Amino acid sequence: MEAGGAESSGDGLLKELNDECYAEFLDEEFDAKTYTAHVIHHAVIAEHLAKLAQGISQLDRELHCQVVARHEDLLAQATGIESLEGVLEMMQTRIAALQNTVDRIRTKIVDPYNKIVVRTAQLARLQVACDLLRRIIRILYLSKRLQGQLQGGSRELTKAAQSLNELDYLSQGVDLSGIDVIENDLLFISRVRLEVENQAKRILEQGMEIQNPSQVGTALQVFYNLGSLRETIISVVDGYKSSVQESISSALDIKVLTQPANTRGAPGRAVIPIPGNTATFRAALWTNLEKLMDLICAACSQVQHLQKVLTKKRDPVTHVCFIDEIVKDGHPDILYIFWNSITQMLSVELQKTTEASTFLKQALEGEFPKLLRLYNELWKRLQQYSANIQVAPVGSGSGLELDLTTPENDIQDLFTSTKQDYDPEKALKSSLQPYEAAYLSKSLSRLFDPINLVFPQGGYSPPSSDEMDSIIKTIASELNVALVDPGLTVAVAKNVAKTVQLFCVKSEQLLCTQGDASQVIGPLTEGQRRNVAVVNSLYQLQQAVSKVISGLALPLDAERALTASLESVQALMGSAVQPLLMSVTDSVEAILITMHQEDFSGPLPAGDKPDMPCSLYMRELQGFVARVMNDYFRPLQCLDFLYDSTEAIAQRAIALFIRHACLLRPLGEGGKMRLAADFAQMELAVAPLCRRVSDLGKAYRLLRSFRPLLFQTSEHIASSQTVGDLIPYSTILHFLFTRAPAELKSPHQRAEWSIARYSQWLDDHPSEKDRLTLIRGALEAYVQSVRARQGRNFAPVYPIMLQLLQKATSGT
């Protein structure tokens, strides 16, 4: 009950305290001074004091109620505080005991620790002193031994270097200054080190100069023992670089090149260099360049010899190969570094000097093959030297331990084994690219100039023989000069190919393509004469270039370029005479087709030995061919080209002759005799068109094989071995139509075509299958006509023709 009453009274008190008058006292940031000042200015003090006093009274009552209501809990809390104070006193007692224990332990540990620290310091100092004494004793011993080694001369040089290396090791990490007992020895050691280094450098220089591997190996062993092998090698290579750099600059120095030989003149007269004296200037230039190449070759050979010894030399103690010391940590070999530097020097110096002097630039561009020859000779000498040292035995001597177990093929040499990512020859010639481009441009101009000269703008006459000789001499001269290098030869050959192309273009512009170029009726027209002259000049160029190709040892690529250009010459020659050849072919066909206007149906003439003259068309053909060859083709100088072209006309003429001979209807016995005579005369007619008639091949054999068939029976003709093999089935079937009655019409008669149209159809359908199909149609039409008139028998030749047709179709 009391607790319940306390809670209810407490709730009422909280409501009163939450009043505006008391709310400020609950604020955490409440300030009495501020509150007092505020009340004085804004409220009645007496009332406010009364209100505050009432509030205090209420709080006191509430506290009293709370104490009365919870006095048991408060008593329990007071008892707990007394227990906590007892526990704290016990903890303080234990902490004090622990502190006493720690103090006792400290007294037992600190004293021994301090003694250990002192003894450790003493031991360290004793060790340092002992180490220093040992070093001093060893230095004294080595200094004495070094004195004895120096008395042995160069034979004991490597041992002296080994002693110096050990002395350097003894001096590392310690300060030996101020030690009187070894002060003189240290000075002696410093002096001896310089002396050994200088003596080793002299031996190395002498050994590299005379390329003595023993001396070089001894010097390298000394520097290896001294621990300065890499630095020494780099210094030596840099020395060669500097020497070559000076030589390049001196060889290309325009002041030196233009300095006259006799510099003494009259008093007061200045000597002015005259670069225009090109003969003297260029002689001096090429002399300097030759000397420069000799110096570069000598320097490269010495560096190469040095690398060779480094590759073969091993330290006798550690067995480390000296070249591994040089190339470790990814460093390239010394020969690669040296060669790369040399090529860059050449490029830079050539570019710099040619930009500064036009005379030097003109000399190098104008005589580029000579410069390229010097480069090629340098490269060849380096390769030759490299091959020699690869197979030459390297003798052993004092201090030279060689690795004889290393295979020679495992030793990479810059000038004999090309790396995948680096071509030393290409690097050498990279400095020549600007001059090569300029030379090739000038070479092309020299080749084009005589052609442009003999083909003036608006001219219509082809070049004369003298002009052609000038063009050919220029071509031969350019190729001859370029033979110093295969790459240059190929480039110049491509220029020559362009020259030939230009000649073809200029010649093509002269060709007459009008109608009078193909006429074969009258004498040669002006256009035809010009075409003949063009063909002759093209032939002369072709023959001359072919002679140059066969006479010079050209690279394969150069020969291909020139041969390809000559093919265009051949093609232009063919296109130049093609209109005339086509006109001749058409005229021959027009003459042969006139045989159908003659009568071949007559019987044999009376008498035992009838004289059968050749037909009129054959005499016309012979006369035409003889006139064409004499008037139109004889002026051509290119006989081989001419016969290659006219042989096709002869073959075409024989094919047309046999075709039209088979289409003759009707054909009597007298006609057969006259036709046989025409076969013999045909050989005479086409003879002027070829070297030998037998060269016509299949056409000639067809002509010879067909003639005997004129007088054989149809059965013998069908069983002849030449039918189907040499003589086409369609040709024999056409011939058998001539032995059939008029009712069995030929294919063109059935189609109501003219002979000329049918001949054109046969040209348009060379396939034997198409021709046999047309012939089959003619035979089937004949069968239908016989059946339409209710005939009982077919013509005797029909079964033979049908049998041949079936044989032909089964074979095809």
BELVENNOR-V139914 format. One record per pair of residues at least 6 apart in sequence whose ideal C-beta (glycine too) atoms are under 7 Angstrom apart, sorted by the first residue. I is the first residue (numbers start at 1). J is the second residue. D is the distance in whole Angstrom. If there is no record, write none. Layout:
# BELVENNOR-V139914
I	J	D
I	J	D
This chain:
# BELVENNOR-V139914
2	68	7
2	69	5
3	69	5
6	65	5
6	66	6
6	69	4
9	62	7
9	65	6
10	62	6
13	58	6
13	62	5
16	58	6
21	51	6
22	55	6
24	30	6
24	35	6
39	45	7
39	48	5
67	74	7
132	174	7
135	170	5
135	174	7
136	179	7
136	181	6
136	182	6
138	170	6
139	167	6
139	170	6
139	182	5
139	185	6
140	182	6
140	185	6
142	163	5
142	166	6
142	167	5
143	185	4
143	188	6
143	189	6
145	163	6
146	160	6
146	163	5
146	192	6
149	156	4
149	159	5
149	160	4
149	163	6
150	160	6
150	192	6
154	199	7
154	203	7
155	398	6
157	196	6
157	199	6
157	200	7
157	218	7
157	222	6
158	218	6
158	221	5
158	222	5
158	225	6
158	399	4
160	196	6
161	196	6
161	222	4
161	225	4
161	226	5
162	225	4
164	189	7
164	192	7
164	193	5
164	196	6
164	226	6
165	225	5
165	226	6
165	227	6
167	189	6
168	227	7
176	182	6
176	186	6
196	222	7
197	226	7
200	219	5
200	222	4
200	223	6
203	215	5
203	218	6
203	219	4
204	216	6
204	219	4
204	236	7
206	215	6
207	215	3
207	216	4
207	219	6
208	216	6
208	302	5
208	305	6
208	306	6
211	305	5
213	309	5
213	394	5
213	395	7
213	400	7
214	395	6
214	397	3
214	398	6
214	400	5
216	306	6
216	309	5
217	309	6
217	313	5
217	399	6
217	400	3
218	398	6
218	399	4
218	400	6
220	229	7
220	309	7
220	310	7
220	313	6
220	322	6
221	399	5
223	229	5
223	232	4
224	315	6
224	322	6
229	322	6
229	325	6
230	325	6
230	326	6
233	326	6
233	334	6
237	303	6
237	334	5
237	337	7
237	338	5
240	299	5
240	302	7
240	303	6
240	338	7
241	338	7
241	341	5
243	299	7
244	295	7
244	296	6
244	299	6
244	342	6
244	345	6
245	345	6
247	292	5
247	295	5
248	292	6
248	345	6
248	346	7
248	349	5
249	349	6
250	256	6
251	288	4
251	289	6
251	291	7
251	292	4
252	349	6
252	353	4
252	360	7
254	353	7
254	356	7
254	357	5
254	360	6
257	281	6
257	284	5
257	285	6
258	273	3
258	274	7
258	275	5
258	281	6
259	273	6
260	271	6
263	271	6
265	271	6
275	281	6
275	359	4
281	359	6
282	363	5
285	363	6
286	370	6
289	374	6
290	374	7
293	374	5
293	377	7
293	378	5
296	342	6
296	378	6
297	378	6
297	381	5
297	382	6
300	339	7
300	382	6
301	385	5
303	334	6
303	335	6
303	338	5
304	335	6
304	385	7
304	386	7
304	389	7
305	389	7
306	334	7
307	333	6
307	334	6
307	335	5
308	389	5
310	322	5
310	323	4
310	326	6
311	323	5
311	411	5
312	394	6
312	402	5
312	403	5
313	322	5
313	400	7
313	401	7
313	402	7
314	320	7
314	321	5
314	401	5
314	403	5
316	401	5
321	403	6
326	333	7
326	334	6
327	333	6
335	414	5
336	414	6
339	414	6
339	424	6
340	427	7
343	427	4
343	428	5
343	430	7
343	431	7
346	431	4
347	430	6
347	431	4
350	431	5
353	360	6
354	360	5
354	361	4
354	364	6
364	371	6
364	435	5
365	435	5
365	438	4
365	439	6
365	442	7
368	435	5
368	436	6
368	439	4
369	481	5
369	482	6
369	484	5
369	488	7
371	432	7
371	435	7
372	432	6
372	484	6
372	485	5
372	488	6
373	484	4
375	428	6
375	429	6
375	432	7
376	484	6
376	485	6
379	425	6
379	428	6
382	415	5
383	415	5
383	416	6
386	413	5
386	415	4
386	416	5
387	416	6
390	408	6
390	413	7
390	416	7
394	402	6
396	402	6
414	424	5
415	424	6
440	491	5
440	495	6
443	478	5
443	492	6
443	495	6
444	495	5
444	498	7
446	474	6
446	478	7
447	474	6
447	475	7
447	478	6
447	495	6
447	496	7
447	499	4
448	499	6
448	502	6
450	470	5
450	471	5
450	474	6
451	471	6
451	499	7
451	502	6
451	503	6
451	506	6
454	463	4
454	467	4
455	506	4
460	510	6
460	530	7
462	507	7
462	510	6
462	530	7
462	533	4
462	534	5
462	537	5
463	537	6
468	537	6
468	540	5
468	541	7
472	544	4
475	496	5
475	499	7
475	545	7
475	548	7
476	548	5
478	492	5
478	496	7
479	492	6
479	493	7
479	496	7
479	548	6
479	552	6
482	488	5
482	489	5
482	492	4
483	489	6
483	552	7
486	555	4
489	554	6
489	555	6
489	558	5
490	555	6
490	557	5
490	558	5
490	561	7
493	554	7
493	558	4
493	561	5
493	562	5
494	561	5
496	562	6
497	561	5
497	562	6
497	564	7
497	565	4
500	541	7
500	545	7
500	565	4
500	566	7
500	569	6
501	565	6
501	568	6
503	541	6
504	568	5
504	569	6
504	572	5
507	534	5
507	537	7
507	538	6
507	572	7
508	572	6
510	530	6
510	534	5
511	531	6
511	534	6
511	576	5
512	527	3
512	528	7
512	530	6
512	531	6
514	527	6
516	525	4
516	527	5
516	528	7
517	527	5
517	528	6
517	531	6
517	579	5
517	580	7
518	579	4
518	580	6
518	582	7
518	583	4
519	525	7
519	583	7
520	583	5
520	584	6
520	587	5
520	628	6
520	632	7
523	631	6
524	631	6
524	632	7
531	576	5
532	635	5
532	636	6
534	576	6
535	573	5
535	576	5
535	577	6
535	636	6
535	638	7
536	636	7
536	637	5
538	569	5
538	572	6
538	573	5
539	573	7
539	637	6
539	638	4
539	641	7
541	569	6
542	566	5
542	569	5
542	570	7
545	562	6
545	566	6
546	566	7
549	559	6
549	562	5
573	641	6
577	645	6
580	632	6
581	645	6
581	649	6
584	628	5
584	649	6
585	649	5
585	652	6
587	624	6
588	621	7
588	649	7
588	653	5
589	656	5
591	617	6
591	620	5
591	621	5
591	624	6
592	617	7
592	621	7
592	656	5
592	657	6
592	660	6
593	660	6
593	755	6
593	756	6
593	759	7
594	617	5
595	615	6
595	617	5
595	660	6
595	664	7
596	660	7
596	664	7
596	755	5
598	615	6
598	616	6
598	617	7
600	664	5
600	667	5
600	668	7
600	671	3
600	674	6
600	675	6
601	666	4
601	667	7
601	668	4
601	671	6
602	668	5
602	670	4
602	671	6
603	668	6
603	669	6
603	670	5
604	610	6
604	669	5
604	670	5
604	673	6
605	670	6
610	673	7
612	673	5
612	674	5
612	677	5
614	677	5
614	678	6
614	681	4
615	674	6
615	678	5
618	678	5
618	681	5
618	685	7
621	685	5
622	681	7
622	684	6
622	685	5
625	685	6
625	686	7
625	688	6
625	689	6
626	688	6
629	688	4
629	689	7
633	642	6
633	646	7
636	642	5
643	690	6
643	691	5
646	689	4
646	690	7
647	689	6
647	690	5
647	695	7
647	696	6
649	689	5
650	686	4
650	689	4
650	690	5
650	696	6
651	696	6
651	699	4
653	686	5
654	682	7
654	686	6
654	696	7
654	699	4
654	702	7
654	703	5
655	699	6
657	682	5
658	702	6
658	703	7
658	706	6
658	731	7
659	759	7
659	762	7
661	675	6
662	731	6
662	734	4
662	735	4
663	734	6
663	746	7
663	755	6
664	671	7
664	738	6
665	737	7
665	738	5
665	746	7
666	738	7
667	738	4
672	710	5
672	711	6
675	710	6
676	707	6
676	710	5
679	703	6
679	707	4
682	703	6
683	693	5
683	703	7
686	693	7
687	693	6
690	696	6
693	700	6
694	700	6
701	726	6
702	726	6
702	727	6
705	722	5
705	726	5
705	727	6
706	727	6
709	717	5
709	720	7
714	736	6
714	739	6
714	797	5
714	800	5
715	800	6
717	723	7
717	732	6
718	800	5
718	803	6
718	804	5
723	729	7
723	732	5
724	808	7
724	811	7
728	768	6
729	768	7
729	772	7
729	804	6
729	808	4
730	768	6
730	771	4
730	772	6
730	775	6
732	804	6
733	775	5
733	801	6
733	804	6
733	805	7
736	797	6
736	800	7
736	801	5
737	744	7
737	746	5
739	797	5
740	795	5
740	797	5
741	795	5
743	782	7
743	785	6
744	782	5
744	795	6
744	798	7
745	778	6
745	781	7
746	778	6
747	774	5
747	775	6
747	777	7
747	778	4
748	755	7
748	758	4
750	777	7
750	778	5
750	781	5
762	771	7
765	771	6
768	812	6
769	812	6
772	805	6
772	808	6
772	809	6
775	805	7
776	805	6
779	801	6
779	802	6
779	805	7
782	798	7
786	794	6
